[in-house]
Amino acid sequence: MIKPIKTMKVSIELTLTPLQNNFEEPIKEFIKKLRASEFTVLENPLSTQVYGDYNKVVPFVTSEIENTFNSLDNVVLTMKMVKSDRSNYEPNF
């Protein structure tokens, strides 16, 4: 019997930090590319979160990181990944 393939959902938090004087524009461009994707994207003042199926969202995020890194001389990207879709999280305390 063939088992159905179960998709693994992930939540990815990204913080892009260009090390240059004009840092806002590269951040805005990065976020716009994430927003234009098929994935759920949520933002707050400190980071951007992308939610979706692991096998789809990870290659997409990796590609966008590579494109951004190629366009900037000095940049830091902080990433956290959680195995689950936390896009509907609401504190219960």
C-alpha positions as CSV (number, residue, x, y, z in Angstrom):
1,M,0.0,0.0,0.0
2,I,1.4,3.4,-1.0
3,K,1.2,6.0,1.8
4,P,0.0,9.5,0.7
5,I,2.6,12.2,0.8
6,K,2.0,14.4,3.8
7,T,3.0,18.0,3.3
8,M,5.1,19.6,6.0
9,K,4.1,23.1,6.9
10,V,6.7,25.6,8.1
11,S,6.9,29.1,9.5
12,I,9.9,31.2,8.5
13,E,10.9,34.4,10.2
14,L,13.3,36.7,8.3
15,T,15.1,39.8,9.3
16,L,17.1,41.5,6.5
17,T,19.8,44.0,7.6
18,P,21.7,45.7,4.8
19,L,24.9,47.2,6.2
20,Q,24.8,50.5,4.3
21,N,23.5,54.0,4.7
22,N,20.5,53.5,2.4
23,F,19.2,50.4,4.1
24,E,15.4,51.0,3.9
25,E,15.0,50.5,0.1
26,P,16.6,47.0,-0.1
27,I,14.4,45.9,2.8
28,K,11.3,47.2,1.1
29,E,12.2,45.5,-2.1
30,F,12.8,42.2,-0.3
31,I,9.4,42.4,1.5
32,K,7.6,43.3,-1.8
33,K,9.0,40.1,-3.4
34,L,7.9,38.0,-0.5
35,R,4.4,39.6,-0.6
36,A,4.1,38.9,-4.3
37,S,4.5,35.1,-3.7
38,E,1.8,32.5,-3.3
39,F,2.6,32.2,0.4
40,T,1.1,33.8,3.5
41,V,3.3,36.7,4.5
42,L,2.9,38.7,7.8
43,E,5.0,41.6,8.9
44,N,5.9,43.4,12.0
45,P,8.4,46.2,12.7
46,L,11.2,43.8,13.4
47,S,10.7,40.9,10.9
48,T,8.7,39.3,8.2
49,Q,7.2,35.9,8.4
50,V,6.5,33.5,5.5
51,Y,4.2,30.5,5.9
52,G,3.7,27.5,3.6
53,D,4.6,24.0,2.5
54,Y,8.2,23.2,3.2
55,N,9.0,21.9,-0.3
56,K,7.6,25.1,-1.9
57,V,8.4,27.9,0.5
58,V,12.1,26.9,1.3
59,P,13.2,27.0,-2.4
60,F,11.4,30.3,-2.9
61,V,12.9,32.0,0.2
62,T,16.3,30.6,-0.7
63,S,16.1,32.1,-4.2
64,E,15.0,35.5,-2.9
65,I,17.8,35.5,-0.3
66,E,20.3,34.7,-3.0
67,N,18.9,37.5,-5.3
68,T,19.1,40.0,-2.5
69,F,22.6,39.0,-1.5
70,N,23.7,39.3,-5.1
71,S,22.4,42.9,-5.2
72,L,24.1,44.1,-2.0
73,D,27.7,44.3,-1.0
74,N,27.2,43.8,2.8
75,V,24.1,42.3,4.3
76,V,23.0,40.2,7.2
77,L,20.0,37.9,7.2
78,T,18.6,36.3,10.3
79,M,16.3,33.4,9.8
80,K,14.3,31.2,12.2
81,M,12.2,28.2,11.0
82,V,9.5,26.3,12.9
83,K,8.0,23.1,11.8
84,S,4.3,24.1,11.7
85,D,2.2,26.8,10.3
86,R,2.0,29.4,13.1
87,S,0.3,32.1,10.9
88,N,-2.9,32.0,13.0
89,Y,-1.2,32.2,16.4
90,E,-2.9,34.3,19.0
91,P,-1.6,34.6,22.6
92,N,-4.0,33.0,25.1
93,F,-2.7,34.7,28.2
